Amino acid sequence: MAQIRERTLLNERNTLSEYAMLCENTKGRQTFEPECPIRTAYQRDRDRIIHCAAFRRLMHKTQVFLAPDSEHYRTRLTHTLEVSQIARTIAVGLGLNEDLTEAIALGHDLGHTPFGHAGERALNEVVPGGFKHYEQSLRVVDYIENKGKGLNLTYEVRNGIVCHTRGEEAQTLEGRIVKLADKIAYINHDIDDAVRAGVITEGNIPVEARKYLGERKSQRIDTMVTSVIENTYGEVAFDSNVQSAFDILHEFMFDRVYTNPVCKSEEGKAMAMIQRLYHFFEENPNELPNEYIEIAWRDGAQRAACDYIAGMSDSYALKVYNDYFIPSGWSK
């Protein structure tokens, strides 16, 4: 059976680019584990992420539009899957490690709050030291999952997760691919959702962006992915025309969608709810579920309240809020 894993490692050695991160060169896990006879370390990391509770909860977390009436809008889970697909395509095109890329992509948003970036801003305002979803994603895989034991992922996957948004660049090209794939995914699916919601039309997209990127979502994604593959030489990048078009598109989305009162009208309510829940559990840690009470003992009530709320789905946050703060009906 061990020959199966060795065959995969040999294929990596013989077929991947000189810039790829070979699994045999991993810096390893925080706690030593015997190797699986079938899967490489990065394949095991991918599987652990897919099977963890935080990954399942992504299906009920907002991407952009809060509590949409239609099931066709993106959630944090469908966003994650789109990022994974785009990142894997780029990795294959560049001869990089597809398994490492996929594991990072699937884990990059595990720490995202309910109600999208509104929830993140809400916690950032009240949690001592602030709150960043990419730091929380690392905390999820290191300390929260598996009944507080964490998933014990490899160094390269953990580094790619925490570096996928801001701050330091990931140490592997696979991690840097995920960072750009995240941008490619969200800018295009957010356009798709905004058109579906009637906030914008395809015709509203600036001419300069359509000129270089294409008229449809599939064309834009294909243009961006092709540009990355053709222009990455040790660093992950678009060509200058695609980068300029992407910047124009991002500015357009910021002005017309991300700050649009129609899209964001409920965010103030969501933020107030998240902050009220945080203060309640900060002051009443014994009301937390048992696993978070243990975190409160170890790391303090503020940390435990943050971890609990950040892990909630949109619907569960509403339920908990209603249970504690909304009077229930009286019956005989």
BAROTOR-162796 format. One record per residue (C-alpha): residue number from 1; residue in one letter; x, y negated, z negated. Coordinates in Angstrom, 2 decimals. Layout:
<pts>
seq NUM type A east X north Y up Z
...
</pts>
This chain:
<pts>
seq 1 type M east 0.00 north 0.00 up 0.00
seq 2 type A east 2.85 north -2.42 up -0.78
seq 3 type Q east 3.85 north -2.18 up 2.88
seq 4 type I east 0.74 north -4.19 up 3.79
seq 5 type R east 1.91 north -7.27 up 1.87
seq 6 type E east 5.48 north -6.81 up 3.08
seq 7 type R east 4.25 north -6.71 up 6.67
seq 8 type T east 2.51 north -10.06 up 6.18
seq 9 type L east 5.66 north -11.57 up 4.68
seq 10 type L east 7.69 north -10.25 up 7.60
seq 11 type N east 5.23 north -11.76 up 10.07
seq 12 type E east 5.59 north -15.13 up 8.33
seq 13 type R east 9.37 north -14.89 up 8.54
seq 14 type N east 9.34 north -13.99 up 12.23
seq 15 type T east 6.56 north -16.21 up 13.56
seq 16 type L east 6.20 north -19.40 up 11.49
seq 17 type S east 7.96 north -22.69 up 12.11
seq 18 type E east 11.15 north -23.68 up 10.33
seq 19 type Y east 9.04 north -26.31 up 8.56
seq 20 type A east 6.56 north -23.77 up 7.18
seq 21 type M east 6.44 north -22.77 up 3.53
seq 22 type L east 7.03 north -19.03 up 3.48
seq 23 type C east 5.22 north -17.20 up 0.72
seq 24 type E east 8.40 north -15.30 up -0.15
seq 25 type N east 9.95 north -18.67 up -1.09
seq 26 type T east 7.23 north -19.75 up -3.50
seq 27 type K east 8.29 north -21.30 up -6.80
seq 28 type G east 5.84 north -18.90 up -8.35
seq 29 type R east 3.16 north -19.08 up -11.00
seq 30 type Q east 3.22 north -20.70 up -14.44
seq 31 type T east 2.78 north -17.23 up -15.95
seq 32 type F east 4.43 north -14.25 up -14.29
seq 33 type E east 2.18 north -11.64 up -12.67
seq 34 type P east 3.04 north -8.47 up -10.75
seq 35 type E east 2.50 north -8.84 up -7.02
seq 36 type C east -0.63 north -7.48 up -5.36
seq 37 type P east 0.24 north -4.55 up -3.04
seq 38 type I east -2.04 north -5.90 up -0.29
seq 39 type R east -2.29 north -9.68 up -0.51
seq 40 type T east 0.43 north -12.30 up -0.61
seq 41 type A east 0.50 north -14.82 up -3.47
seq 42 type Y east -1.17 north -17.52 up -1.35
seq 43 type Q east -3.91 north -15.12 up -0.24
seq 44 type R east -4.59 north -14.27 up -3.88
seq 45 type D east -4.79 north -17.99 up -4.71
seq 46 type R east -7.33 north -18.50 up -1.94
seq 47 type D east -9.44 north -15.62 up -3.21
seq 48 type R east -9.31 north -16.82 up -6.82
seq 49 type I east -10.54 north -20.25 up -5.78
seq 50 type I east -13.39 north -18.86 up -3.67
seq 51 type H east -14.59 north -16.66 up -6.54
seq 52 type C east -14.37 north -19.28 up -9.30
seq 53 type A east -17.41 north -20.99 up -10.81
seq 54 type A east -16.26 north -24.50 up -9.93
seq 55 type F east -16.21 north -23.58 up -6.24
seq 56 type R east -19.80 north -22.32 up -6.35
seq 57 type R east -21.00 north -25.52 up -8.04
seq 58 type L east -19.73 north -27.59 up -5.09
seq 59 type M east -22.86 north -26.57 up -3.16
seq 60 type H east -24.97 north -28.78 up -5.43
seq 61 type K east -22.67 north -31.82 up -5.60
seq 62 type T east -23.23 north -34.98 up -3.56
seq 63 type Q east -20.91 north -35.89 up -0.70
seq 64 type V east -22.19 north -39.37 up 0.30
seq 65 type F east -25.99 north -39.48 up 0.12
seq 66 type L east -27.43 north -38.96 up -3.37
seq 67 type A east -30.25 north -36.41 up -3.69
seq 68 type P east -31.16 north -36.33 up 0.02
seq 69 type D east -34.56 north -34.99 up 1.02
seq 70 type S east -33.10 north -32.86 up 3.81
seq 71 type E east -30.86 north -29.80 up 3.45
seq 72 type H east -28.95 north -30.85 up 6.57
seq 73 type Y east -26.79 north -33.42 up 4.77
seq 74 type R east -23.30 north -32.47 up 3.65
seq 75 type T east -22.56 north -31.39 up 0.12
seq 76 type R east -19.16 north -31.19 up -1.52
seq 77 type L east -19.05 north -27.50 up -0.55
seq 78 type T east -19.77 north -27.99 up 3.15
seq 79 type H east -17.20 north -30.82 up 3.15
seq 80 type T east -14.65 north -28.44 up 1.63
seq 81 type L east -15.33 north -25.81 up 4.28
seq 82 type E east -14.96 north -28.37 up 7.08
seq 83 type V east -11.66 north -29.56 up 5.61
seq 84 type S east -10.48 north -25.96 up 5.46
seq 85 type Q east -11.41 north -25.29 up 9.08
seq 86 type I east -9.70 north -28.43 up 10.36
seq 87 type A east -6.59 north -27.89 up 8.22
seq 88 type R east -6.26 north -24.27 up 9.32
seq 89 type T east -6.49 north -25.26 up 12.98
seq 90 type I east -3.70 north -27.80 up 12.54
seq 91 type A east -1.60 north -25.31 up 10.57
seq 92 type V east -1.89 north -22.71 up 13.33
seq 93 type G east -1.05 north -25.33 up 15.97
seq 94 type L east 2.09 north -26.33 up 14.10
seq 95 type G east 3.17 north -22.83 up 13.13
seq 96 type L east 2.71 north -23.49 up 9.43
seq 97 type N east 1.39 north -21.21 up 6.68
seq 98 type E east -2.34 north -20.83 up 7.24
seq 99 type D east -2.94 north -19.01 up 3.94
seq 100 type L east -1.28 north -21.75 up 1.88
seq 101 type T east -3.15 north -24.43 up 3.83
seq 102 type E east -6.49 north -22.70 up 3.32
seq 103 type A east -5.95 north -22.23 up -0.42
seq 104 type I east -5.13 north -25.92 up -0.92
seq 105 type A east -8.09 north -27.02 up 1.19
seq 106 type L east -10.57 north -24.81 up -0.65
seq 107 type G east -9.34 north -26.04 up -4.03
seq 108 type H east -8.83 north -29.73 up -3.32
seq 109 type D east -12.20 north -30.98 up -4.63
seq 110 type L east -12.90 north -28.53 up -7.46
seq 111 type G east -12.70 north -31.36 up -9.98
seq 112 type H east -15.08 north -33.70 up -8.21
seq 113 type T east -17.89 north -35.14 up -10.28
seq 114 type P east -21.65 north -34.96 up -9.70
seq 115 type F east -23.00 north -37.80 up -7.55
seq 116 type G east -19.86 north -38.15 up -5.49
seq 117 type H east -17.54 north -41.10 up -5.97
seq 118 type A east -20.19 north -42.87 up -8.06
seq 119 type G east -19.69 north -40.22 up -10.72
seq 120 type E east -15.94 north -40.58 up -10.40
seq 121 type R east -16.14 north -44.35 up -10.89
seq 122 type A east -18.45 north -43.89 up -13.87
seq 123 type L east -16.02 north -41.61 up -15.69
seq 124 type N east -13.04 north -43.72 up -14.67
seq 125 type E east -14.59 north -46.68 up -16.51
seq 126 type V east -15.10 north -44.86 up -19.82
seq 127 type V east -12.55 north -42.05 up -20.10
seq 128 type P east -9.34 north -43.14 up -21.88
seq 129 type G east -6.57 north -43.22 up -19.29
seq 130 type G east -9.10 north -43.20 up -16.44
seq 131 type F east -10.40 north -40.38 up -14.29
seq 132 type K east -9.21 north -39.19 up -10.86
seq 133 type H east -10.93 north -36.27 up -9.20
seq 134 type Y east -7.69 north -34.86 up -7.75
seq 135 type E east -6.13 north -34.74 up -11.22
seq 136 type Q east -9.30 north -33.09 up -12.51
seq 137 type S east -9.10 north -30.51 up -9.70
seq 138 type L east -5.69 north -29.48 up -10.99
seq 139 type R east -7.02 north -29.36 up -14.54
seq 140 type V east -9.85 north -27.10 up -13.41
seq 141 type V east -7.49 north -24.50 up -11.95
seq 142 type D east -4.94 north -24.82 up -14.77
seq 143 type Y east -7.05 north -25.02 up -17.93
seq 144 type I east -10.81 north -24.76 up -17.42
seq 145 type E east -11.55 north -21.82 up -15.14
seq 146 type N east -11.38 north -18.20 up -16.31
seq 147 type K east -12.63 north -19.01 up -19.82
seq 148 type G east -9.93 north -21.56 up -20.41
seq 149 type K east -7.06 north -19.43 up -19.13
seq 150 type G east -6.96 north -21.07 up -15.70
seq 151 type L east -6.40 north -19.36 up -12.36
seq 152 type N east -2.59 north -19.26 up -12.65
seq 153 type L east -2.09 north -20.45 up -9.07
seq 154 type T east 1.25 north -20.82 up -7.34
seq 155 type Y east 3.20 north -24.07 up -7.59
seq 156 type E east 2.67 north -24.99 up -3.92
seq 157 type V east -1.12 north -24.66 up -4.07
seq 158 type R east -1.28 north -26.68 up -7.29
seq 159 type N east 0.97 north -29.37 up -5.83
seq 160 type G east -1.14 north -29.60 up -2.66
seq 161 type I east -4.35 north -29.95 up -4.69
seq 162 type V east -3.13 north -32.79 up -6.91
seq 163 type C east -1.47 north -34.65 up -4.01
seq 164 type H east -4.36 north -34.49 up -1.54
seq 165 type T east -5.61 north -38.05 up -1.99
seq 166 type R east -3.29 north -40.68 up -3.44
seq 167 type G east 0.07 north -40.98 up -5.14
seq 168 type E east 2.97 north -38.75 up -4.20
seq 169 type E east 2.92 north -36.77 up -0.98
seq 170 type A east 2.67 north -33.01 up -1.26
seq 171 type Q east 6.01 north -31.23 up -1.16
seq 172 type T east 4.89 north -28.93 up 1.65
seq 173 type L east 3.69 north -29.84 up 5.12
seq 174 type E east 0.73 north -27.56 up 4.47
seq 175 type G east -0.32 north -29.83 up 1.60
seq 176 type R east 0.12 north -32.93 up 3.75
seq 177 type I east -2.02 north -31.37 up 6.46
seq 178 type V east -4.87 north -30.96 up 3.97
seq 179 type K east -4.62 north -34.64 up 3.02
seq 180 type L east -5.10 north -35.69 up 6.64
seq 181 type A east -7.69 north -32.99 up 7.36
seq 182 type D east -9.71 north -34.36 up 4.44
seq 183 type K east -9.81 north -37.75 up 6.17
seq 184 type I east -10.67 north -36.26 up 9.56
seq 185 type A east -13.51 north -34.26 up 8.03
seq 186 type Y east -15.14 north -36.95 up 5.91
seq 187 type I east -15.02 north -39.78 up 8.45
seq 188 type N east -16.70 north -37.60 up 11.07
seq 189 type H east -19.30 north -35.82 up 8.95
seq 190 type D east -20.16 north -39.08 up 7.18
seq 191 type I east -20.93 north -40.61 up 10.59
seq 192 type D east -23.07 north -37.58 up 11.38
seq 193 type D east -25.01 north -37.89 up 8.10
seq 194 type A east -25.38 north -41.67 up 8.46
seq 195 type V east -26.84 north -41.23 up 11.96
seq 196 type R east -29.21 north -38.55 up 10.64
seq 197 type A east -30.29 north -40.94 up 7.87
seq 198 type G east -30.95 north -43.74 up 10.39
seq 199 type V east -28.35 north -46.01 up 8.80
seq 200 type I east -26.35 north -46.29 up 12.03
seq 201 type T east -26.52 north -44.98 up 15.59
seq 202 type E east -23.73 north -43.50 up 17.68
seq 203 type G east -23.95 north -46.64 up 19.77
seq 204 type N east -23.03 north -48.75 up 16.75
seq 205 type I east -19.58 north -47.17 up 16.55
seq 206 type P east -16.99 north -49.73 up 17.72
seq 207 type V east -16.05 north -49.48 up 21.39
seq 208 type E east -12.33 north -49.38 up 20.56
seq 209 type A east -12.83 north -46.28 up 18.42
seq 210 type R east -14.97 north -44.52 up 21.01
seq 211 type K east -12.44 north -45.34 up 23.72
seq 212 type Y east -9.64 north -43.37 up 22.08
seq 213 type L east -11.54 north -40.83 up 19.99
seq 214 type G east -14.58 north -39.92 up 22.09
seq 215 type E east -18.32 north -40.41 up 22.03
seq 216 type R east -19.35 north -37.38 up 19.98
seq 217 type K east -18.30 north -35.85 up 16.66
seq 218 type S east -16.76 north -32.79 up 18.32
seq 219 type Q east -14.74 north -35.00 up 20.68
seq 220 type R east -13.50 north -37.19 up 17.84
seq 221 type I east -12.40 north -34.22 up 15.72
seq 222 type D east -10.71 north -32.56 up 18.71
seq 223 type T east -8.86 north -35.79 up 19.57
seq 224 type M east -7.65 north -36.27 up 16.00
seq 225 type V east -6.58 north -32.65 up 15.53
seq 226 type T east -4.76 north -32.61 up 18.89
seq 227 type S east -3.03 north -35.88 up 18.02
seq 228 type V east -1.73 north -34.47 up 14.73
seq 229 type I east -0.42 north -31.30 up 16.40
seq 230 type E east 1.30 north -33.25 up 19.18
seq 231 type N east 2.83 north -35.92 up 16.93
seq 232 type T east 3.96 north -34.07 up 13.82
seq 233 type Y east 7.73 north -33.69 up 13.66
seq 234 type G east 8.54 north -33.02 up 10.04
seq 235 type E east 5.87 north -35.54 up 8.98
seq 236 type V east 2.12 north -35.22 up 9.49
seq 237 type A east 0.82 north -38.10 up 11.61
seq 238 type F east -1.52 north -39.32 up 14.35
seq 239 type D east -0.16 north -41.10 up 17.42
seq 240 type S east -0.40 north -44.91 up 17.24
seq 241 type N east -3.56 north -45.21 up 19.37
seq 242 type V east -5.48 north -42.60 up 17.37
seq 243 type Q east -4.28 north -44.10 up 14.10
seq 244 type S east -5.51 north -47.55 up 15.17
seq 245 type A east -8.85 north -46.09 up 16.27
seq 246 type F east -9.17 north -44.19 up 12.98
seq 247 type D east -8.51 north -47.41 up 11.03
seq 248 type I east -11.20 north -49.21 up 13.02
seq 249 type L east -13.62 north -46.35 up 12.40
seq 250 type H east -12.88 north -46.33 up 8.67
seq 251 type E east -13.41 north -50.08 up 8.37
seq 252 type F east -16.69 north -49.74 up 10.26
seq 253 type M east -17.88 north -46.97 up 7.92
seq 254 type F east -16.86 north -48.94 up 4.85
seq 255 type D east -18.85 north -51.98 up 6.00
seq 256 type R east -21.90 north -50.18 up 7.39
seq 257 type V east -22.23 north -47.03 up 5.26
seq 258 type Y east -19.99 north -46.75 up 2.18
seq 259 type T east -21.11 north -50.14 up 0.84
seq 260 type N east -24.57 north -50.17 up 2.43
seq 261 type P east -27.31 north -50.89 up -0.18
seq 262 type V east -29.59 north -48.40 up 1.57
seq 263 type C east -27.06 north -45.60 up 0.97
seq 264 type K east -25.93 north -46.77 up -2.44
seq 265 type S east -29.18 north -47.98 up -4.01
seq 266 type E east -29.28 north -45.14 up -6.57
seq 267 type E east -25.61 north -45.21 up -7.53
seq 268 type G east -26.09 north -47.64 up -10.42
seq 269 type K east -28.60 north -45.26 up -11.99
seq 270 type A east -26.30 north -42.30 up -11.48
seq 271 type M east -23.35 north -44.10 up -13.04
seq 272 type A east -25.40 north -45.20 up -16.05
seq 273 type M east -26.62 north -41.63 up -16.56
seq 274 type I east -23.10 north -40.16 up -16.35
seq 275 type Q east -21.73 north -42.69 up -18.81
seq 276 type R east -24.58 north -42.17 up -21.28
seq 277 type L east -24.00 north -38.42 up -21.18
seq 278 type Y east -20.28 north -38.93 up -21.70
seq 279 type H east -20.77 north -41.11 up -24.77
seq 280 type F east -23.35 north -38.70 up -26.19
seq 281 type F east -21.06 north -35.65 up -25.96
seq 282 type E east -18.04 north -37.67 up -27.07
seq 283 type E east -19.92 north -38.51 up -30.26
seq 284 type N east -21.62 north -35.10 up -30.58
seq 285 type P east -19.09 north -32.47 up -29.43
seq 286 type N east -20.98 north -29.71 up -31.24
seq 287 type E east -23.71 north -30.12 up -28.61
seq 288 type L east -21.29 north -28.95 up -25.93
seq 289 type P east -21.32 north -25.35 up -24.66
seq 290 type N east -18.96 north -23.07 up -26.58
seq 291 type E east -16.11 north -23.14 up -24.06
seq 292 type Y east -16.07 north -26.94 up -24.15
seq 293 type I east -16.23 north -26.98 up -27.95
seq 294 type E east -12.98 north -25.02 up -27.80
seq 295 type I east -11.53 north -27.70 up -25.51
seq 296 type A east -12.68 north -30.34 up -28.01
seq 297 type W east -10.80 north -28.55 up -30.79
seq 298 type R east -7.69 north -28.30 up -28.65
seq 299 type D east -7.68 north -31.54 up -26.63
seq 300 type G east -10.23 north -33.79 up -28.35
seq 301 type A east -13.92 north -34.61 up -27.89
seq 302 type Q east -13.30 north -37.21 up -25.17
seq 303 type R east -11.44 north -34.71 up -23.00
seq 304 type A east -14.08 north -32.03 up -23.56
seq 305 type A east -16.94 north -34.40 up -22.71
seq 306 type C east -15.16 north -35.45 up -19.53
seq 307 type D east -14.48 north -31.85 up -18.47
seq 308 type Y east -18.08 north -30.81 up -19.10
seq 309 type I east -19.64 north -33.70 up -17.19
seq 310 type A east -17.18 north -33.59 up -14.29
seq 311 type G east -18.06 north -29.94 up -13.76
seq 312 type M east -21.80 north -30.54 up -13.57
seq 313 type S east -23.78 north -30.32 up -10.35
seq 314 type D east -26.12 north -33.21 up -9.53
seq 315 type S east -29.22 north -31.25 up -10.51
seq 316 type Y east -27.69 north -29.92 up -13.73
seq 317 type A east -26.61 north -33.43 up -14.79
seq 318 type L east -30.21 north -34.58 up -14.27
seq 319 type K east -31.50 north -31.63 up -16.29
seq 320 type V east -29.15 north -32.24 up -19.21
seq 321 type Y east -29.97 north -35.94 up -19.20
seq 322 type N east -33.69 north -35.20 up -19.22
seq 323 type D east -33.29 north -32.67 up -22.03
seq 324 type Y east -31.55 north -35.17 up -24.29
seq 325 type F east -32.99 north -38.55 up -23.34
seq 326 type I east -36.39 north -38.14 up -21.66
seq 327 type P east -39.33 north -37.42 up -24.02
seq 328 type S east -41.09 north -34.18 up -23.23
seq 329 type G east -44.86 north -33.90 up -23.08
seq 330 type W east -46.81 north -32.96 up -26.20
seq 331 type S east -49.19 north -30.03 up -26.19
seq 332 type K east -51.37 north -28.42 up -28.83
</pts>
